[in-house]
């Protein structure tokens, strides 16, 4: 049985859902560091070092996705849009595959979304992070009504 791939729009809409979950975590991360380093005297002089804020924010994002993907193969946004992450063999992804997928997905977005648009040119409909992590997204069938 072949798994159906979700379309790019379904994937992007699931990402929008997940942004609403990740944003408060990033705000909590910022709150933590501002509490530790103190508030700024003015808007042009940050007290929290940029490298610290950026690296801990990256860790928060990677942990969010990795924990959800390892537990069930789905974030809450993916559940809402019936998308599941699995390896190309149909197994649960490893921690390294999840981290690789996160890192390459950021690069995919950072390159003006080219890594996502790549799916239109790839014969298997893969995106850069699918290829790099040896994972794929599959469409979860609708539950049967009784």
C-alpha positions as CSV (number, residue, x, y, z in Angstrom):
1,X,0.0,0.0,0.0
2,X,1.4,3.4,-0.9
3,X,1.0,6.3,1.4
4,X,-0.5,9.5,0.0
5,X,1.5,12.6,0.4
6,X,-0.1,15.8,1.7
7,X,0.0,18.8,-0.5
8,X,2.2,21.7,0.1
9,X,-0.7,23.9,1.2
10,X,-1.8,21.4,3.8
11,X,1.8,21.3,5.1
12,X,2.0,25.1,5.2
13,X,-1.3,25.4,7.0
14,X,-0.2,22.8,9.6
15,X,3.0,25.0,10.1
16,X,0.8,28.0,10.8
17,X,-1.0,26.1,13.6
18,X,2.4,25.1,15.0
19,X,3.6,28.7,15.0
20,X,0.8,29.5,17.4
21,X,2.2,26.9,19.7
22,X,5.9,27.7,19.3
23,X,5.5,31.5,19.7
24,X,4.6,31.3,23.4
25,X,7.5,29.0,24.1
26,X,9.9,31.5,22.4
27,X,8.3,34.3,24.5
28,X,8.9,32.2,27.7
29,X,12.5,31.7,26.6
30,X,12.9,35.5,26.1
31,X,11.2,36.2,29.5
32,X,13.6,33.8,31.2
33,X,16.7,35.5,29.8
34,X,15.4,39.0,30.4
35,X,14.7,38.0,34.0
36,X,18.3,36.7,34.3
37,X,20.0,39.6,32.6
38,X,17.6,42.4,33.5
39,X,15.6,44.8,31.3
40,X,17.2,47.1,28.8
41,X,17.9,50.8,29.5
42,X,16.8,51.6,25.9
43,X,15.6,49.8,22.8
44,X,19.0,50.0,21.1
45,X,21.1,48.3,23.8
46,X,20.0,44.7,24.5
47,X,21.2,43.2,27.8
48,X,20.7,39.6,26.6
49,X,23.5,38.6,24.2
50,X,22.1,37.9,20.7
51,X,24.0,34.6,20.5
52,X,22.4,33.3,23.7
53,X,18.9,34.3,22.7
54,X,19.3,32.8,19.2
55,X,20.9,29.5,20.3
56,X,18.3,28.9,23.1
57,X,15.5,29.8,20.7
58,X,16.8,27.2,18.2
59,X,17.0,24.6,21.0
60,X,13.4,25.4,22.0
61,X,12.2,24.9,18.4
62,X,14.2,21.7,17.8
63,X,12.9,20.3,21.1
64,X,9.3,21.1,20.3
65,X,9.3,19.3,17.0
66,X,11.6,16.5,18.0
67,X,9.5,15.6,21.1
68,X,6.2,15.6,19.1
69,X,7.7,13.7,16.1
70,X,9.3,11.0,18.3
71,X,6.2,10.6,20.4
72,X,3.5,10.3,17.7
73,X,5.0,11.5,14.4
74,X,2.7,14.5,14.6
75,X,2.7,18.0,16.1
76,X,-0.7,19.4,17.0
77,X,-0.9,21.3,13.8
78,X,-0.1,18.1,11.9
79,X,-2.9,16.3,13.8
80,X,-5.4,19.0,12.8
81,X,-4.4,18.6,9.1
82,X,-4.0,14.8,9.2
83,X,-0.3,14.7,8.4
84,X,2.2,12.3,9.9
85,X,6.0,12.1,9.8
86,X,7.7,8.8,9.2
87,X,10.9,7.4,7.8
88,X,10.9,6.4,4.1
89,X,10.5,2.8,5.5
90,X,7.4,3.8,7.4
91,X,9.0,3.7,10.9
92,X,9.1,6.4,13.6
93,X,11.9,8.8,12.9
94,X,15.0,8.8,15.1
95,X,16.1,11.8,17.2
96,X,18.9,12.5,14.7
97,X,16.4,12.4,11.8
98,X,14.2,14.9,13.6
99,X,17.0,17.3,14.4
100,X,18.3,17.1,10.8
101,X,14.8,17.7,9.5
102,X,14.4,20.8,11.7
103,X,17.8,22.2,10.7
104,X,17.3,21.7,6.9
105,X,13.7,23.0,7.1
106,X,15.1,26.3,8.5
107,X,17.5,26.4,5.6
108,X,14.7,25.6,3.2
109,X,12.7,28.5,4.5
110,X,15.7,30.8,4.7
111,X,16.4,30.2,1.0
112,X,13.1,32.0,0.1
113,X,11.2,28.8,0.6
114,X,13.2,27.1,-2.2
115,X,13.5,23.9,-0.2
116,X,9.7,23.6,0.0
117,X,9.1,24.6,-3.7
118,X,11.6,21.9,-4.5
119,X,8.8,19.3,-4.2
120,X,7.3,20.6,-7.5
121,X,10.5,19.6,-9.3
122,X,11.4,16.4,-7.5
123,X,9.9,13.2,-9.1
124,X,8.9,11.9,-5.6
125,X,7.6,15.3,-4.4
126,X,10.2,15.5,-1.7
127,X,11.4,18.7,0.0
128,X,15.0,19.4,1.0
129,X,14.4,18.3,4.6
130,X,12.7,15.1,3.4
131,X,15.7,14.2,1.4
132,X,18.3,15.1,4.1
133,X,16.5,13.4,6.9
134,X,15.3,10.4,4.9
135,X,11.8,11.0,6.2
136,X,8.4,11.8,4.5
137,X,5.1,13.2,5.4
138,X,2.0,11.1,4.8
139,X,-1.6,11.9,4.8
140,X,-3.5,10.1,7.6
141,X,-6.8,8.8,6.3
142,X,-10.1,10.2,7.8
143,X,-11.5,8.0,10.6
144,X,-14.4,5.9,9.4
145,X,-17.8,7.0,10.6
146,X,-20.1,4.5,12.2
